[in-house]
Amino acid sequence: MLQIIGIYLLKVMICSALLLTYYWVALRNKRFHYYNRFFLLMAVALSFTVPLLNLQWFSFSSNNTQAITLLNVMHGTGEEGVTFASKGFQLNWWQLLSFLPFLITAFFLLLLAYRIVKIYQIKRSFPVSKTAEFDFINTDIEQAPFSFLKNVFWRSDISLEEKTGQQILRHELAHIKQKHTWDKLFMQIVLAIFWMNPFYWLIQKELYLIHEFIADEKAVEDKDASAFAAMLLHAQYGKFMFAPAQSFFYSPIKRRLLMFTTSKKPSLSYVRRLMALPLLTFVVCLFAFRLHEDKATVAITKANTPFKLVVDAGHGGKDNGAVGANGLLEKDIALAISKKIEDLAGEYGIDVVMTRTADEFLHVKDRAEFSSKQQANAFISLHANVALLKEKKDKSGMEVFISPDNTHYNESKTMGSAVLQKLGTDFKVNTPLMIRQTGIWVLQANTLPAILIECGYINNTADALLMTTQQRLKTWPAKF
């Protein structure tokens, strides 16, 4: 699960980095503030939604194993992860550490809630003058003037009779009319969830400055630069002395002055904005294609050294295993797939030993003992799954299990991850690798590296069709 989240966050960072880079190169400090505001908000929304979409618009073939592996990581969901299927609850330091990101998210959300509550406490502590468009709260706090939703928090030492005070009021009213508070709330929530994404913090900073650029234009309509500068300093320092230790070239103030006094339209302004469209198309398509192995050009890789594999067809005889609504029996499907593996193994230089070759019953202890007596390299047990009544009826996909009690646990984990990743190139797999603490005797009592493969859900129509399709498996019993 953590690996799935990690891959998703990586995708989010890539998307946001691409969109922010375009903004920084083509749009930043340009005089189309409304467009820039929309672009930054859209960049945030797209960057965390596009990676969630399972787009498969394009499919290409390649024999470049490294490229296929890299793109499987980018488009996959953590094939090599591990999920514990134990019913018992276990807690360790790694699991505790995994909760840390969620605790940080909770902290940021609580901090946001606290700030909102604090704002309304300030509103209740000072006199409020209501108008049709906004509430005017006259305060003596240093943070004022500022606005929140339809509230203007004023500072009593700034006179509304003076021109500068009127400009400041128009500035705050512009924030209210443009609904900038909603942008800030949106960014605060996004950053609470994706606090580890540095590009979102940069986007927030730029978005807040764009809010100021828009409000500045509304506040000083005659483009009087000296009046605008006086408004900035008055709003920042009120009637107090301008402290020498405070730098006049504090970056936001400097950029606001430069932006306000810049009247020349940027060259190629329409081109700069229109070029965002192919960029957005590229970002969407980045996660809309898949690279598959070119089976027509890839030669079969044979084992360099003798490799012996024990293949166990699950159930058999009086033990039918799972029964599908279509009359399929797990024991028959497991045997058919086992025989297919036996037929193909020679091409790969693998010697296969079957635990059973007919419809016969074998106890799980007998299977484990038989496997342990073989001078083999690995063991696989084949089964078909079934969705219980309390589970979703449309549940499907292959699953791979290992046991932590197996004497070759690490080798089993490596083999299971490799099999799961390979199956995922052609079939639907339920990732990640599953660990069953108890209940799979052929795995936990085996002296070989061992995995168990659930080849699909026998009571799922699509899975059952896949397991009984002649093109996929040509050694089914005659009754199929």
C-alpha positions as CSV (number, residue, x, y, z in Angstrom):
1,M,0.0,0.0,0.0
2,L,2.8,2.4,0.9
3,Q,4.5,1.7,-2.4
4,I,1.3,2.4,-4.3
5,I,1.0,5.8,-2.5
6,G,4.7,6.5,-3.2
7,I,4.4,5.9,-6.9
8,Y,1.3,8.1,-7.1
9,L,3.1,10.9,-5.2
10,L,6.0,10.6,-7.7
11,K,3.6,11.0,-10.6
12,V,2.0,14.1,-8.9
13,M,5.4,15.7,-8.5
14,I,6.4,15.0,-12.1
15,C,3.1,16.6,-13.4
16,S,3.3,19.6,-11.1
17,A,7.0,20.1,-11.9
18,L,6.3,20.2,-15.7
19,L,3.4,22.6,-15.4
20,L,5.3,24.9,-13.0
21,T,8.3,24.9,-15.2
22,Y,6.2,26.2,-18.1
23,Y,4.7,28.9,-15.9
24,W,8.1,30.0,-14.7
25,V,9.5,30.2,-18.2
26,A,6.5,31.6,-20.2
27,L,4.0,33.2,-17.8
28,R,5.7,34.4,-14.6
29,N,5.7,38.2,-14.2
30,K,3.6,38.7,-17.3
31,R,0.6,41.0,-17.3
32,F,-2.2,38.4,-17.8
33,H,-3.0,37.8,-14.1
34,Y,-6.4,36.2,-14.5
35,Y,-5.0,33.7,-17.0
36,N,-2.1,32.9,-14.7
37,R,-4.4,32.4,-11.7
38,F,-6.5,30.0,-13.7
39,F,-3.4,28.2,-15.0
40,L,-1.9,27.6,-11.5
41,L,-5.2,26.4,-10.1
42,M,-5.6,24.1,-13.0
43,A,-2.0,22.9,-12.8
44,V,-2.6,21.8,-9.2
45,A,-5.9,20.1,-9.9
46,L,-4.6,18.3,-13.0
47,S,-1.4,17.1,-11.3
48,F,-3.2,15.2,-8.6
49,T,-6.1,13.9,-10.8
50,V,-4.3,12.8,-14.0
51,P,-2.1,10.2,-12.2
52,L,-5.3,8.6,-10.8
53,L,-6.8,8.0,-14.2
54,N,-6.1,4.6,-15.7
55,L,-5.6,5.9,-19.2
56,Q,-4.4,3.4,-21.8
57,W,-4.9,5.3,-25.1
58,F,-1.6,4.1,-26.7
59,S,0.3,0.9,-26.6
60,F,3.7,0.2,-28.0
61,S,6.0,-2.8,-28.2
62,S,9.6,-2.9,-27.3
63,N,12.4,-5.4,-26.6
64,N,14.2,-2.9,-24.3
65,T,13.9,-4.6,-20.9
66,Q,15.1,-1.5,-19.0
67,A,12.6,0.8,-20.6
68,I,9.8,-1.7,-20.0
69,T,10.8,-2.0,-16.3
70,L,11.0,1.7,-15.8
71,L,7.6,2.4,-17.4
72,N,6.0,-0.5,-15.4
73,V,7.1,1.4,-12.3
74,M,5.7,4.7,-13.6
75,H,2.4,3.2,-14.6
76,G,2.2,0.3,-12.1
77,T,0.9,0.2,-8.6
78,G,3.8,-1.3,-6.8
79,E,4.1,-4.9,-8.0
80,E,6.9,-5.7,-5.6
81,G,5.1,-4.6,-2.5
82,V,4.0,-6.9,0.2
83,T,0.6,-7.2,1.9
84,F,0.1,-9.3,5.0
85,A,-3.0,-11.4,4.7
86,S,-2.9,-12.4,8.3
87,K,-6.1,-11.9,10.4
88,G,-4.0,-11.1,13.5
89,F,-3.0,-7.5,14.1
90,Q,0.7,-6.8,14.3
91,L,2.4,-3.5,14.8
92,N,6.1,-2.7,14.4
93,W,8.2,0.5,14.2
94,W,8.0,0.5,10.4
95,Q,4.3,0.5,10.5
96,L,4.3,3.3,13.1
97,L,6.6,5.3,10.9
98,S,4.3,4.8,8.0
99,F,1.6,6.7,9.9
100,L,3.8,9.8,10.2
101,P,2.8,11.4,6.8
102,F,-0.9,11.0,7.8
103,L,-0.1,12.6,11.2
104,I,1.5,15.6,9.4
105,T,-1.5,15.9,7.2
106,A,-3.8,15.9,10.2
107,F,-1.6,18.6,11.8
108,F,-1.9,20.9,8.8
109,L,-5.7,20.4,8.6
110,L,-6.1,21.1,12.3
111,L,-3.9,24.2,11.9
112,L,-6.1,25.4,9.1
113,A,-9.2,24.9,11.2
114,Y,-7.6,26.7,14.1
115,R,-6.7,29.7,11.9
116,I,-10.3,29.9,10.6
117,V,-11.7,29.7,14.1
118,K,-9.2,32.4,15.2
119,I,-10.4,34.7,12.4
120,Y,-14.0,34.4,13.5
121,Q,-13.0,34.9,17.2
122,I,-11.4,38.2,16.1
123,K,-14.6,39.1,14.3
124,R,-16.6,38.5,17.5
125,S,-14.2,40.6,19.5
126,F,-14.6,43.8,17.6
127,P,-17.5,45.9,16.3
128,V,-18.9,44.8,12.9
129,S,-20.5,47.1,10.3
130,K,-22.6,45.1,7.8
131,T,-23.1,46.1,4.2
132,A,-24.8,44.4,1.3
133,E,-21.4,43.1,-0.1
134,F,-19.2,42.6,3.0
135,D,-18.8,42.9,6.8
136,F,-16.4,45.6,8.0
137,I,-14.6,44.8,11.2
138,N,-12.6,47.6,12.8
139,T,-9.7,46.1,14.8
140,D,-6.5,47.2,16.4
141,I,-4.5,44.0,15.5
142,E,-1.2,44.3,13.7
143,Q,-2.1,41.7,11.1
144,A,-4.9,43.9,9.6
145,P,-5.9,45.0,7.1
146,F,-6.9,41.7,5.5
147,S,-9.9,40.0,4.1
148,F,-11.5,36.5,4.5
149,L,-14.5,35.4,2.5
150,K,-16.9,38.4,2.8
151,N,-15.2,40.0,5.8
152,V,-12.8,43.0,5.8
153,F,-10.7,43.2,8.9
154,W,-9.5,46.8,9.2
155,R,-6.9,48.5,11.3
156,S,-8.1,51.5,13.3
157,D,-4.9,53.5,12.6
158,I,-5.6,53.6,8.9
159,S,-7.9,56.4,8.0
160,L,-10.7,55.8,5.5
161,E,-10.9,59.6,4.9
162,E,-7.4,59.6,3.3
163,K,-6.8,58.5,-0.3
164,T,-4.4,55.8,0.7
165,G,-7.0,54.3,3.1
166,Q,-9.6,54.2,0.4
167,Q,-7.2,52.5,-2.0
168,I,-6.4,49.9,0.7
169,L,-10.2,49.3,1.1
170,R,-10.6,48.9,-2.6
171,H,-7.7,46.4,-2.6
172,E,-9.4,44.2,0.0
173,L,-12.8,44.4,-1.7
174,A,-11.1,43.2,-4.9
175,H,-10.0,40.1,-3.0
176,I,-13.6,39.5,-1.9
177,K,-15.1,40.1,-5.3
178,Q,-12.6,37.8,-7.0
179,K,-13.2,35.1,-4.3
180,H,-9.5,34.8,-3.6
181,T,-10.2,33.2,-0.2
182,W,-11.5,30.1,-1.9
183,D,-8.2,29.8,-3.8
184,K,-6.3,30.0,-0.5
185,L,-8.5,27.4,1.2
186,F,-8.1,25.1,-1.7
187,M,-4.3,25.4,-1.7
188,Q,-4.2,25.0,2.1
189,I,-6.1,21.7,1.9
190,V,-4.0,20.5,-1.1
191,L,-0.8,21.3,0.8
192,A,-2.1,19.6,3.9
193,I,-2.4,16.4,1.9
194,F,0.6,16.8,-0.5
195,W,2.9,18.7,1.9
196,M,5.9,16.7,0.7
197,N,5.5,18.1,-2.8
198,P,7.8,21.2,-3.0
199,F,6.3,22.4,-6.3
200,Y,2.9,22.9,-4.6
201,W,4.5,25.3,-2.1
202,L,6.0,27.3,-5.0
203,I,2.7,27.4,-6.8
204,Q,1.0,28.6,-3.6
205,K,3.5,31.5,-3.3
206,E,3.0,32.5,-6.9
207,L,-0.8,32.2,-6.7
208,Y,-0.9,34.5,-3.6
209,L,1.2,37.1,-5.4
210,I,-1.1,37.0,-8.5
211,H,-4.0,37.7,-6.1
212,E,-2.1,40.8,-5.0
213,F,-1.4,41.8,-8.6
214,I,-5.1,41.7,-9.4
215,A,-6.1,43.6,-6.3
216,D,-3.4,46.2,-6.9
217,E,-4.9,47.0,-10.3
218,K,-8.3,47.5,-8.8
219,A,-7.1,49.6,-5.9
220,V,-5.2,52.2,-7.9
221,E,-7.1,52.7,-11.1
222,D,-5.3,55.8,-12.3
223,K,-1.9,53.9,-12.3
224,D,-0.3,56.4,-10.0
225,A,2.9,54.6,-9.0
226,S,3.7,56.9,-6.1
227,A,0.2,56.5,-4.6
228,F,0.5,52.7,-5.0
229,A,3.9,52.7,-3.2
230,A,2.4,54.8,-0.4
231,M,-0.5,52.3,-0.2
232,L,1.8,49.3,0.2
233,L,3.9,51.0,2.9
234,H,0.9,52.3,4.7
235,A,-0.8,48.9,4.7
236,Q,2.4,47.2,5.8
237,Y,3.5,49.6,8.6
238,G,0.5,51.9,9.3
239,K,1.5,55.2,10.9
240,F,4.5,53.7,12.7
241,M,8.1,54.7,11.8
242,F,9.7,52.8,8.9
243,A,12.3,50.7,10.7
244,P,15.7,50.9,9.0
245,A,16.2,47.2,9.7
246,Q,13.4,46.3,7.4
247,S,14.5,45.9,3.8
248,F,12.5,47.9,1.3
249,F,13.4,45.3,-1.4
250,Y,11.5,42.5,0.4
251,S,10.7,40.3,-2.6
252,P,6.8,40.4,-2.7
253,I,6.7,44.2,-2.4
254,K,9.4,44.7,-5.0
255,R,7.6,42.4,-7.4
256,R,4.3,44.1,-6.8
257,L,5.9,47.5,-7.6
258,L,7.6,46.2,-10.7
259,M,4.4,44.6,-11.9
260,F,2.3,47.6,-11.3
261,T,4.6,49.9,-13.1
262,T,5.1,47.6,-16.1
263,S,2.7,48.7,-18.8
264,K,4.2,47.0,-21.8
265,K,2.5,43.8,-22.9
266,P,4.8,40.8,-23.2
267,S,5.9,39.8,-26.6
268,L,4.0,36.9,-28.1
269,S,1.4,37.1,-25.3
270,Y,-1.2,34.9,-27.2
271,V,1.5,32.4,-28.1
272,R,2.6,32.1,-24.5
273,R,-0.9,31.3,-23.4
274,L,-1.8,29.0,-26.3
275,M,1.4,26.9,-25.8
276,A,-0.1,25.7,-22.5
277,L,-2.6,23.5,-24.5
278,P,0.1,21.2,-26.1
279,L,1.8,21.1,-22.7
280,L,-1.4,19.9,-21.0
281,T,-1.9,17.4,-23.7
282,F,1.6,16.1,-23.2
283,V,1.1,15.8,-19.4
284,V,-2.1,13.8,-19.9
285,C,-0.6,11.6,-22.6
286,L,2.5,11.0,-20.3
287,F,0.4,8.5,-18.3
288,A,-1.8,7.4,-21.2
289,F,0.5,4.9,-22.9
290,R,1.9,1.5,-22.1
291,L,5.0,-0.2,-23.3
292,H,4.8,-3.9,-23.7
293,E,7.4,-6.5,-24.4
294,D,7.7,-7.3,-28.1
295,K,7.1,-11.1,-28.0
296,A,7.8,-11.4,-31.7
297,T,11.4,-10.2,-31.4
298,V,12.3,-11.4,-27.9
299,A,14.0,-14.8,-27.9
300,I,13.2,-17.4,-25.3
301,T,15.7,-17.2,-22.4
302,K,16.9,-20.6,-21.3
303,A,18.3,-21.4,-17.9
304,N,22.1,-21.3,-17.9
305,T,22.2,-24.1,-15.3
306,P,19.9,-27.1,-14.7
307,F,16.7,-25.9,-13.0
308,K,14.2,-28.2,-11.5
309,L,10.7,-27.0,-10.6
310,V,8.1,-28.8,-8.6
311,V,4.6,-27.9,-9.9
312,D,1.7,-28.7,-7.6
313,A,-1.9,-28.8,-9.1
314,G,-4.0,-27.9,-6.1
315,H,-6.8,-30.1,-4.8
316,G,-7.9,-33.2,-6.8
317,G,-10.0,-36.4,-6.4
318,K,-12.6,-36.0,-3.7
319,D,-11.4,-32.4,-3.0
320,N,-12.9,-30.3,-5.8
321,G,-11.7,-27.0,-4.4
322,A,-13.6,-23.9,-5.4
323,V,-16.7,-24.4,-7.6
324,G,-17.8,-21.8,-10.1
325,A,-21.4,-21.0,-10.9
326,N,-20.6,-22.2,-14.4
327,G,-19.8,-25.7,-13.1
328,L,-16.0,-25.2,-13.3
329,L,-13.9,-27.0,-10.6
330,E,-10.8,-25.6,-9.2
331,K,-9.0,-29.0,-9.2
332,D,-9.5,-29.3,-13.0
333,I,-8.3,-25.8,-13.8
334,A,-5.2,-26.3,-11.6
335,L,-4.3,-29.6,-13.3
336,A,-4.8,-28.2,-16.8
337,I,-2.5,-25.2,-16.1
338,S,0.1,-27.5,-14.5
339,K,0.2,-29.7,-17.6
340,K,0.6,-26.6,-19.8
341,I,3.6,-25.5,-17.7
342,E,5.1,-29.0,-18.0
343,D,4.7,-28.9,-21.8
344,L,6.3,-25.5,-22.1
345,A,9.1,-25.9,-19.5
346,G,11.4,-27.8,-21.9
347,E,11.7,-24.8,-24.2
348,Y,13.1,-22.8,-21.2
349,G,15.5,-25.5,-20.1
350,I,13.4,-26.3,-17.0
351,D,12.8,-29.8,-15.6
352,V,9.3,-30.0,-14.2
353,V,8.2,-32.5,-11.5
354,M,4.4,-32.8,-11.0
355,T,2.8,-33.6,-7.6
356,R,-0.1,-35.1,-9.5
357,T,-0.8,-35.8,-13.1
358,A,-4.4,-37.1,-12.8
359,D,-7.6,-36.4,-10.8
360,E,-6.4,-37.9,-7.6
361,F,-6.5,-36.7,-4.0
362,L,-3.3,-35.8,-2.2
363,H,-3.1,-34.5,1.4
364,V,-1.2,-31.2,1.8
365,K,1.3,-32.9,4.0
366,D,2.0,-35.4,1.3
367,R,2.6,-32.7,-1.2
368,A,5.0,-30.8,1.1
369,E,6.9,-34.1,1.8
370,F,7.0,-35.0,-1.9
371,S,8.4,-31.6,-2.7
372,S,11.0,-31.7,0.0
373,K,12.3,-35.1,-1.2
374,Q,13.0,-33.7,-4.7
375,Q,16.4,-32.2,-5.5
376,A,14.6,-29.2,-6.9
377,N,15.2,-25.5,-7.0
378,A,11.7,-24.1,-6.5
379,F,8.0,-25.1,-5.8
380,I,4.8,-23.5,-7.1
381,S,1.2,-24.5,-6.2
382,L,-1.6,-23.6,-8.6
383,H,-5.1,-22.7,-7.5
384,A,-8.2,-20.8,-8.6
385,N,-9.8,-18.3,-6.2
386,V,-13.5,-17.7,-5.3
387,A,-15.1,-14.5,-4.1
388,L,-17.0,-14.9,-0.9
389,L,-20.6,-13.6,-0.5
390,K,-19.4,-10.7,1.6
391,E,-16.9,-9.7,-1.1
392,K,-17.6,-7.9,-4.3
393,K,-19.1,-10.1,-7.0
394,D,-16.9,-8.6,-9.7
395,K,-13.7,-9.3,-7.8
396,S,-11.1,-10.7,-10.2
397,G,-7.4,-11.0,-11.0
398,M,-4.4,-13.2,-10.1
399,E,-2.7,-13.3,-6.7
400,V,0.6,-14.6,-5.5
401,F,1.1,-15.8,-1.9
402,I,4.2,-16.7,0.1
403,S,4.7,-17.8,3.7
404,P,7.0,-16.2,6.3
405,D,7.5,-19.6,7.9
406,N,9.2,-21.0,4.8
407,T,12.9,-21.7,5.4
408,H,13.7,-19.9,2.1
409,Y,11.4,-16.9,2.8
410,N,13.7,-14.3,1.1
411,E,14.1,-16.5,-2.0
412,S,10.3,-17.1,-2.0
413,K,9.7,-13.3,-1.8
414,T,12.0,-12.6,-4.8
415,M,10.5,-15.4,-6.9
416,G,6.9,-14.3,-6.0
417,S,7.6,-10.7,-6.9
418,A,9.2,-11.7,-10.2
419,V,6.3,-13.9,-11.1
420,L,3.7,-11.2,-10.1
421,Q,5.5,-8.6,-12.2
422,K,5.7,-10.9,-15.2
423,L,2.0,-11.9,-14.9
424,G,1.1,-8.2,-14.8
425,T,2.3,-7.6,-18.3
426,D,-0.4,-9.9,-19.8
427,F,-3.1,-10.4,-17.1
428,K,-4.9,-8.5,-14.3
429,V,-3.1,-9.0,-11.1
430,N,-4.1,-8.0,-7.6
431,T,-0.9,-6.4,-6.2
432,P,1.1,-6.5,-4.1
433,L,2.6,-9.8,-3.1
434,M,0.5,-11.4,-0.4
435,I,1.9,-13.0,2.8
436,R,-0.3,-15.6,4.5
437,Q,0.8,-16.2,8.1
438,T,-1.1,-19.5,8.4
439,G,-3.2,-21.8,6.4
440,I,-1.0,-22.7,3.5
441,W,0.8,-25.9,4.6
442,V,2.5,-26.5,1.2
443,L,4.3,-23.2,1.6
444,Q,5.2,-23.1,5.3
445,A,6.3,-26.7,5.5
446,N,8.2,-26.7,2.2
447,T,12.0,-26.9,2.2
448,L,12.2,-25.2,-1.2
449,P,11.5,-21.6,-2.2
450,A,7.8,-21.8,-2.6
451,I,4.9,-19.7,-3.9
452,L,1.2,-20.2,-4.4
453,I,-0.6,-18.7,-7.4
454,E,-4.3,-18.0,-7.5
455,C,-4.9,-17.9,-11.2
456,G,-8.1,-15.9,-11.1
457,Y,-11.6,-16.0,-9.6
458,I,-13.5,-19.0,-10.7
459,N,-16.9,-17.4,-10.1
460,N,-16.0,-14.3,-12.1
461,T,-17.1,-14.6,-15.7
462,A,-14.1,-12.9,-17.2
463,D,-11.6,-14.8,-15.2
464,A,-13.3,-18.1,-15.8
465,L,-13.3,-17.4,-19.6
466,L,-9.6,-16.6,-19.4
467,M,-8.8,-19.8,-17.6
468,T,-10.8,-21.9,-20.1
469,T,-9.9,-20.1,-23.4
470,Q,-8.2,-22.5,-25.9
471,Q,-6.0,-19.7,-27.2
472,R,-4.6,-19.1,-23.7
473,L,-4.4,-22.7,-22.7
474,K,-4.4,-25.6,-25.2
475,T,-4.3,-28.5,-22.9
476,W,-7.7,-28.4,-21.2
477,P,-9.4,-31.7,-20.5
478,A,-11.8,-32.8,-23.3
479,K,-14.9,-31.8,-21.2
480,F,-13.9,-28.2,-21.5
